[in-house]
């Protein structure tokens, strides 16, 4: 490995440490407790080092949230690359969404402010609209008779159910795995087969 590659690798490692430490602080102490000094203490670097990577706290929050949406987008794209039948693709996309949430619980909490109160950071969150775009593409592929507005209604109805169920499992005592699966699958089937969804 050359010196440039080594330096780039070291910088990425420090950047990742900063983001991981920030997420831990947010979860343990809340967004208002997050500061460059506290992050520096966690990773045992000088506070000035943090500013070499992020201009301020907002930049860290935007990066964490953007990374979350980017990771979710990649998971959904994996399903679409499988070239499944539209219905199967839609079901599997929601299943991947579900799995993403529980593989990355703390990040998911931050993305959707579950048990975390963060002031909206100033700046653009990358990838935030990508999951919606991908789901709408598959919904319309599954039923080409749907109007764009009906497809959007279909998406938000399904997202409300899935996200709500995930939130219940995170905030309260987790439901039985089979109960969750049954609710998830029955909701998908009811929505897809609903006459109202096909108008």
Secondary structure, DSSP 8 states (H G I E B T S, - for coil): --HHHHHHHHHHHHHHHHHHHHHHHHHHH-GGG--HHHHHHHHT--HHHHHHH-SSHHHHHHHHHHHHHHHHHHHHHHHHTT---HHHHHHHHHHHHHHHHHHSHHHHHHHHTSS------SS--TTTTHHHHHHHHHHHHH-TTS-HHHHHHHHHHHHHHHHHHHHHHHHSS---HHHHHHHHHHHHHHHHH-TGGG-
